[in-house]
Amino acid sequence: MYLHILKVKWMRNIFAEYNQSQEELEKRIGEMLTSPMPEVEKRRIYISLLGLVDLTTLEGSDTKEKVIRLCRQARFSDVNKEFPDAAAVCLYPSLVRYAKKELHGTGILVASVAGGFPSGQTSLHVKLEEVRYAISEGADEIDTVISRGKLTEGLESEVFDELSAIREVCGQAHLKVILETGELPSISLVRRASEIAILAGADFIKTSTGKISTGATPLAFLVMLDTIRDYLEKTGKAIGIKPAGGIRTPGQALIYSRLLRGVLGEQWFCRDYFRIGASSLAGELMKGDGTIIENKEQ
């Protein structure tokens, strides 16, 4: 109990009380998105976004052959030399070895979901063993899930301890913590989940698993951005962010990139601090607004 009190005090020393209402957040979103954007700037952003995509397949029917195809699709520069390759591919632990071999020497990272994805409803022992397995197979990054059930019950210390243990097991691998904001019923809980994940050692905080009907939303994303900004101002440490779930069109991706730059600045618009989880988005980005961007060398 005493240890729990110390942790709560420590968290409160880092983060001030968050008082943004839904109306205030929605107003800020509107203000950041209202200014017109020239088409040439949109095209630049669409191309840049390709290099920030975590190209994803997380289906029960995934196979070695499907993963190899995904890895080849992630080499966007093969389509057009102007395109950057994807930031990473994201898949299940049992398929990591095939991606690692296929992507050797490309610079494209291999991310693996692990730690009870997507529900988080398993023991800490099982979560840690799955993370260890994914890393032993070659994963560069781990996308894990926060225990939403425990969080909504108010068991913040347990959530923090679980994530801290996962962070320790990750070693040099980057840790992305999925909040599953669609299952968090209030702004204050999205904020609290963001704070706990960051303080437990997350390199990135991520909106969603893509496995429930409500994926990324601008409202939850803005709360997460504010948390990252506040942490940066207090500690000087930069944390990444990844919207995922339901982002299928260039227009949707553009919304998240504009909010990111509006809160954290242009320097956050890079692979180290911004990713988008997607499966079909990449093909749409390569088309721009419906017109295929031809390979200039063809």
C-alpha positions as CSV (number, residue, x, y, z in Angstrom):
1,M,0.0,0.0,0.0
2,Y,2.8,2.4,0.9
3,L,4.6,1.6,-2.4
4,H,1.4,2.3,-4.3
5,I,1.0,5.7,-2.5
6,L,4.6,6.6,-3.5
7,K,3.9,5.7,-7.2
8,V,0.8,7.9,-7.3
9,K,2.7,10.8,-5.8
10,W,5.5,10.4,-8.3
11,M,3.0,10.4,-11.2
12,R,1.3,13.5,-9.9
13,N,4.7,15.2,-9.6
14,I,5.2,14.6,-13.3
15,F,1.7,15.3,-14.6
16,A,-0.6,18.2,-13.6
17,E,-4.3,17.6,-13.4
18,Y,-5.8,17.5,-16.9
19,N,-8.9,19.8,-17.2
20,Q,-9.7,19.8,-21.0
21,S,-13.4,19.1,-21.6
22,Q,-14.7,17.4,-24.7
23,E,-16.0,20.7,-26.0
24,E,-12.6,22.4,-25.6
25,L,-10.8,19.5,-27.3
26,E,-13.2,19.5,-30.2
27,K,-12.7,23.3,-30.6
28,R,-9.0,22.9,-30.7
29,I,-9.3,20.1,-33.3
30,G,-11.4,22.3,-35.5
31,E,-9.0,25.1,-35.2
32,M,-6.0,23.0,-36.2
33,L,-7.9,21.5,-39.2
34,T,-9.6,24.5,-40.7
35,S,-6.8,26.2,-42.5
36,P,-6.6,25.2,-46.2
37,M,-3.7,23.1,-47.4
38,P,-2.3,23.5,-50.9
39,E,-2.4,20.3,-53.0
40,V,1.4,20.3,-53.4
41,E,1.7,20.2,-49.7
42,K,-0.8,17.4,-49.4
43,R,1.2,15.4,-51.9
44,R,4.4,15.9,-50.0
45,I,2.7,14.7,-46.8
46,Y,1.2,11.7,-48.4
47,I,4.6,10.6,-49.7
48,S,6.2,11.2,-46.3
49,L,3.4,9.2,-44.6
50,L,4.4,6.1,-46.5
51,G,7.7,6.1,-44.6
52,L,5.7,6.3,-41.3
53,V,3.4,3.3,-41.9
54,D,3.6,0.1,-39.9
55,L,2.2,-2.2,-42.6
56,T,0.1,-4.7,-40.7
57,T,-1.4,-8.1,-40.9
58,L,-2.9,-9.5,-37.7
59,E,-5.3,-12.3,-38.8
60,G,-5.8,-15.8,-37.7
61,S,-5.3,-16.9,-41.3
62,D,-1.8,-15.3,-41.6
63,T,0.8,-17.5,-43.2
64,K,4.5,-17.4,-44.0
65,E,3.6,-16.7,-47.6
66,K,1.3,-13.8,-46.7
67,V,4.0,-12.3,-44.5
68,I,6.6,-12.5,-47.2
69,R,4.2,-10.8,-49.6
70,L,3.6,-8.1,-47.0
71,C,7.3,-7.5,-46.6
72,R,7.7,-7.1,-50.3
73,Q,4.8,-4.7,-50.4
74,A,6.5,-2.7,-47.7
75,R,9.3,-1.8,-50.1
76,F,7.5,1.2,-51.5
77,S,10.6,2.4,-53.2
78,D,10.3,-0.6,-55.6
79,V,7.1,1.0,-57.0
80,N,8.6,4.5,-57.2
81,K,12.1,5.7,-56.3
82,E,10.5,8.8,-54.8
83,F,8.7,6.8,-52.2
84,P,10.2,5.9,-48.8
85,D,9.9,2.3,-47.6
86,A,7.5,1.5,-44.8
87,A,8.7,2.1,-41.3
88,A,7.9,-1.4,-40.2
89,V,5.8,-4.4,-40.7
90,C,3.6,-5.6,-37.7
91,L,2.6,-9.2,-37.2
92,Y,2.2,-12.0,-34.7
93,P,5.2,-13.4,-32.9
94,S,5.2,-16.8,-34.7
95,L,5.7,-15.1,-38.0
96,V,8.5,-12.7,-37.0
97,R,11.3,-14.9,-38.2
98,Y,10.0,-14.9,-41.8
99,A,9.8,-11.1,-41.9
100,K,13.2,-10.7,-40.3
101,K,14.8,-12.8,-43.0
102,E,12.8,-11.2,-45.9
103,L,13.6,-7.7,-44.7
104,H,17.3,-8.2,-43.9
105,G,19.3,-5.2,-45.1
106,T,16.3,-3.1,-46.0
107,G,16.1,-0.9,-42.9
108,I,12.5,-1.8,-42.5
109,L,11.8,-2.8,-38.9
110,V,9.9,-5.8,-37.7
111,A,7.3,-5.1,-35.0
112,S,5.4,-7.9,-33.2
113,V,2.2,-7.7,-31.1
114,A,2.9,-9.5,-27.8
115,G,1.8,-9.5,-24.2
116,G,-1.7,-10.7,-24.4
117,F,-2.8,-8.9,-27.6
118,P,-5.5,-7.8,-28.2
119,S,-7.4,-8.1,-24.9
120,G,-4.6,-8.1,-22.3
121,Q,-6.6,-10.8,-20.4
122,T,-3.9,-13.2,-19.4
123,S,-1.4,-13.5,-16.6
124,L,1.7,-11.4,-16.4
125,H,3.9,-14.5,-16.7
126,V,2.3,-15.4,-20.0
127,K,2.6,-11.8,-21.3
128,L,6.3,-11.7,-20.4
129,E,7.0,-15.1,-22.0
130,E,5.3,-14.0,-25.2
131,V,7.3,-10.8,-25.3
132,R,10.5,-12.8,-24.8
133,Y,9.6,-15.2,-27.6
134,A,8.9,-12.4,-30.0
135,I,12.2,-10.7,-29.3
136,S,14.1,-14.1,-29.6
137,E,12.5,-14.5,-33.0
138,G,14.0,-11.1,-34.1
139,A,11.4,-8.5,-33.3
140,D,12.8,-4.9,-33.3
141,E,9.6,-3.5,-31.7
142,I,6.9,-4.8,-29.4
143,D,3.3,-3.6,-29.6
144,T,1.7,-4.6,-26.3
145,V,-1.6,-3.8,-24.7
146,I,-2.6,-2.1,-21.5
147,S,-4.8,-4.0,-19.1
148,R,-8.0,-2.0,-19.6
149,G,-10.0,-4.1,-17.2
150,K,-7.6,-3.4,-14.4
151,L,-7.4,0.3,-15.3
152,T,-11.2,0.8,-15.3
153,E,-11.2,-0.9,-11.9
154,G,-8.8,1.6,-10.6
155,L,-5.9,-0.8,-10.2
156,E,-3.4,1.7,-11.6
157,S,-0.4,0.4,-9.7
158,E,-0.9,-3.1,-11.1
159,V,-1.1,-1.7,-14.7
160,F,2.0,0.3,-14.1
161,D,3.9,-2.7,-12.7
162,E,2.9,-5.0,-15.6
163,L,4.0,-2.4,-18.2
164,S,7.3,-1.8,-16.3
165,A,8.0,-5.6,-16.3
166,I,7.3,-5.8,-20.0
167,R,9.6,-2.8,-20.6
168,E,12.4,-4.5,-18.7
169,V,12.0,-7.7,-20.8
170,C,12.1,-5.7,-24.1
171,G,15.7,-4.6,-23.5
172,Q,16.8,-2.7,-26.6
173,A,13.5,-3.4,-28.5
174,H,11.2,-0.4,-28.7
175,L,8.0,-0.7,-26.7
176,K,4.7,0.6,-28.1
177,V,1.8,0.5,-25.6
178,I,-1.7,0.2,-27.0
179,L,-4.3,2.0,-24.9
180,E,-7.4,0.7,-26.8
181,T,-9.0,4.1,-26.3
182,G,-12.3,2.8,-27.7
183,E,-12.7,0.8,-24.4
184,L,-11.8,3.7,-22.2
185,P,-15.1,5.5,-21.3
186,S,-13.8,9.0,-20.5
187,I,-11.2,11.6,-21.4
188,S,-9.7,11.4,-17.9
189,L,-9.1,7.6,-18.3
190,V,-7.5,8.1,-21.7
191,R,-5.2,10.7,-20.1
192,R,-4.5,8.4,-17.2
193,A,-3.7,5.5,-19.4
194,S,-1.3,7.7,-21.4
195,E,0.5,8.9,-18.3
196,I,0.9,5.4,-16.8
197,A,2.2,3.9,-20.1
198,I,4.7,6.7,-20.5
199,L,5.9,6.5,-16.9
200,A,6.3,2.7,-17.2
201,G,8.7,3.2,-20.0
202,A,6.8,3.2,-23.3
203,D,8.7,4.5,-26.3
204,F,5.4,5.0,-28.1
205,I,1.7,5.2,-27.0
206,K,-0.7,3.8,-29.5
207,T,-4.5,4.4,-29.8
208,S,-5.9,1.0,-30.7
209,T,-5.5,-2.7,-31.6
210,G,-7.8,-2.4,-34.7
211,K,-9.7,-5.4,-33.3
212,I,-12.8,-3.5,-31.9
213,S,-15.3,-1.3,-33.7
214,T,-13.9,2.0,-32.4
215,G,-10.4,2.6,-33.5
216,A,-8.4,5.8,-33.5
217,T,-10.3,9.1,-33.0
218,P,-9.0,12.7,-33.2
219,L,-10.4,13.4,-29.7
220,A,-8.4,10.5,-28.0
221,F,-5.4,11.2,-30.1
222,L,-5.3,14.9,-29.0
223,V,-5.5,13.8,-25.3
224,M,-2.5,11.6,-26.0
225,L,-0.6,14.3,-27.8
226,D,-1.2,16.7,-24.8
227,T,0.2,14.0,-22.5
228,I,3.3,13.6,-24.6
229,R,3.8,17.4,-24.7
230,D,3.4,17.8,-21.0
231,Y,5.9,15.0,-20.3
232,L,8.4,16.6,-22.7
233,E,8.0,20.0,-20.9
234,K,8.5,18.4,-17.5
235,T,11.3,15.9,-18.3
236,G,12.8,16.8,-21.7
237,K,12.1,13.3,-23.0
238,A,10.3,12.7,-26.3
239,I,7.7,9.9,-26.6
240,G,6.3,8.7,-29.9
241,I,2.7,8.2,-30.9
242,K,0.8,5.8,-33.2
243,P,-2.8,6.2,-34.3
244,A,-4.2,2.9,-35.5
245,G,-7.5,1.3,-36.2
246,G,-9.9,2.5,-39.0
247,I,-7.4,4.8,-40.8
248,R,-8.0,3.8,-44.4
249,T,-7.9,7.0,-46.5
250,P,-5.2,9.7,-47.1
251,G,-7.7,12.2,-45.8
252,Q,-8.0,10.4,-42.4
253,A,-4.2,10.1,-42.2
254,L,-3.8,13.7,-43.0
255,I,-6.0,14.6,-40.0
256,Y,-3.7,12.8,-37.6
257,S,-0.6,14.3,-39.1
258,R,-2.0,17.8,-38.8
259,L,-2.9,17.3,-35.2
260,L,0.5,15.9,-34.5
261,R,2.3,18.9,-36.0
262,G,-0.1,21.3,-34.4
263,V,0.6,20.1,-30.9
264,L,4.2,18.8,-31.0
265,G,5.7,20.5,-34.1
266,E,7.2,19.4,-37.4
267,Q,10.1,17.6,-35.7
268,W,7.7,14.9,-34.5
269,F,6.7,14.0,-38.1
270,C,9.3,11.3,-38.5
271,R,9.7,7.6,-38.0
272,D,11.2,7.9,-34.6
273,Y,8.2,9.6,-33.1
274,F,5.2,9.0,-35.4
275,R,3.8,5.9,-37.0
276,I,0.4,5.0,-38.5
277,G,-0.9,1.4,-38.2
278,A,-2.5,0.4,-41.4
279,S,-3.1,-2.3,-43.9
280,S,-4.9,-0.8,-46.9
281,L,-3.8,2.9,-46.3
282,A,-0.4,2.5,-48.1
283,G,-2.0,1.8,-51.4
284,E,-4.3,4.8,-51.1
285,L,-1.4,7.1,-50.2
286,M,0.5,6.0,-53.3
287,K,-2.5,7.1,-55.3
288,G,-2.7,10.4,-53.6
289,D,-6.3,11.7,-54.1
290,G,-7.1,9.1,-56.6
291,T,-4.4,9.8,-59.2
292,I,-1.6,7.3,-59.3
293,I,1.8,8.9,-58.7
294,E,3.8,7.4,-61.6
295,N,7.3,6.3,-61.3
296,K,9.4,9.1,-62.9
297,E,12.0,6.6,-64.1
298,Q,9.5,4.5,-66.1
